[in-house]
Amino acid sequence: MIPRYTSPEMAALWSAETKFATWLEIELLAAEGQARVGLIPEAAARRLRERSRVGSVARIEDLEERETRHDVVAFLRVVGESAGEDARYLHRGLGSSDVVDTALSVLMVRAADLIAGQLARLHGALAALATRHRRTVMAGRTHGIQAEPITFGLKAALWYAEVGRGLDRLRRAREVIAVGKISGEVGTYAHTPPEVEAYVCAGLGLRPAPVSSQIIQRDRHAEYLTHLAVVAGTLEKIATEIRTLQRTELGEVEEPFREGQTGSSAMPHKRNPIISERVAGLARVMRADALAALENIALWGERDITHSSVERVIVPDATSLLEYMTRKLAEVIEGLRVSPDRMRENLERTGGLVFSHRVLLALIARGLGREEAYRLVQSAATRALEGRGRFRDLIRESGALPDAELEACFDAAAALRHVDAIFTRLGLSEAPAEPPSGTPNQGGTHSTQGLPAAGGAQKGTIPRGVSPRGGKADA
């Protein structure tokens, strides 16, 4: 992965230095394991541990390019120079894939741990965002059209739950790849017994693969990368919604915009959701990497190397990208500017159409048939959308509902009375204190902020332009 999208930690993990150091550790553990079962002298294994060094990475790579055309052979030659006569005990009875595949598992486990750290950070940021805006009422939208009221906290809580599932997926990805193999050229342990494999894997924090060929089977790698791609899809989903809500016409949230930052070389007013766009774009690369991993499952016989060149690209790239995407999205969530004012204004733009379902149910409760009630509500809604009156007033003119019942239909607090129960199921903290009462909203008495406490349907209103936290915008 290019440096732009790679953290220093991921760059170090996927460096040639780390790869060769991991190879050497596997070779030394294998020698120690063989010494334990009497295949090589114990003194030789000790000397190998004391003397063996990777040496010059550049020299290994140059030797591979100029002469061996085989990276493991070039590695062994350079390491052997530091090991002296005991070099003959290095790589005894091992195949190249014993070293390469086991090392790849080690590095993929470490990569999963780095990603998990950033994903846990994002998870925590979403928990805080959801709790803070549990009662910040906004329009819920389906098909991009206003549907019914929700709270911004509920939207963030949904993201929180999905990222939590992403952490579970990451744990499963780590588990499925945390295996090694020291079983020889075709998986038969012909030259090194399973006890050595068990010793090596224990030293690396891995489990022995129950059965292998020349390689660890690539359904494991495909599952790992597919789990990563699903997590990336969740990040894309969150980023896409932030981009939508930041549109000029909505203006309900905004990415952090630092002092000195510029949004356009030509238009000084621009404050673009560039991080969210970046996250959404990179998710496409993650899906492509997962597809390539799926195509690596089917190999000839006990192994060919069509997977090898692919994995040298997709595994470092996918892990580096997901760690980067998660870290950047966490920064966005931590610094997200939320505008309850705009959420309120957008909710009120349709003059109460978001309460049409409650009106429909109230009419049915008064004895109207469902079809008749639906036609009445839809007719009023159509006229309101066409600018021929306000929805609430048109329903009132029909005389189908008494004023008291009509006004109750337009109470957001009643519509959202179960939000606290959802938060309780998610294990999120208690709701903030009830906001202060205030004047009715423009155009009527319905409340668009100030939800009831759990277990009640108490009404509450709040002055226009004030968030449930008492501020005009949350940074």
NORVENDA-V751588 format. One line per field, one symbol per residue. psi: psi as a letter, one per 40 degrees, with the letter a starting at -180 (. if undefined). burial: b if it has 9 or more other C-alpha atoms within 8 Angstrom, else e. A space follows every 10 residues. Layout:
psi->???
burial->???
//
This chain:
psi->iiddfhiddd dddeiddddd dddddddddd ddddddeedi hddddddddd dhidbhdddd ddddddcdfh dddddddddd ddeadedeei fheiiddddd dddddddddd dddddddddd dddddddddd ddfdehiihi hhfeihciia iddddddddd dddddddddd ddddddefii hgeadeeefd ehiddddddd dddefiihhd iibeihiedd dddddddddd dddddddddd ddddeeiddd fdihihhihe iieiedgeeh gigddddddd dddddddddd ddddeedhih beiafddddd dddddddddd dddddddddd ddddehhhgd dddddddede fedeeddddd dddddeeiid dddddddddd dddddeffii dddddddded hidddddddf hddddfeedd dddddeeiii iiihiiiaii iheaeiheig iiiheifiii iiihehieee idih.
burial->beeebbbeeb bebbeeebbb bbbbebbbbb bbbbbeeeeb ebebbbbbee ebebeebeeb bebbeeebee bebbbbebbb ebbeebbebb beebbebbbb bbbebbbbbb bbbbbbebbb bbbebbbebb bbbbbbbbbb beeeebbbbb bbbbbbbebb bbbbebbebb bbbbebbbbb bbbbbbbebe ebbbebbbbb bbeeebbbbe ebbbbbbbeb bbbbbbbbbb bbbbbbbbbb ebbebbeeeb bbbbbeeeee eebeeeeeee eebebbbebb bbbebbbebb bbbbebbebe ebbeeebeeb bebbbbbbbb bbbbbbbbbb ebbebbbbbb bbbbebbeeb bbebbbebbb ebbbeeebee eebbeebeeb bebbeeeeeb bbebbbeeee beeebbbebb bbbbebbebb eebbeeebee eeebbeeeeb beeebbbbbb bbbbeebbbb bbbbebbbee ebbee
//
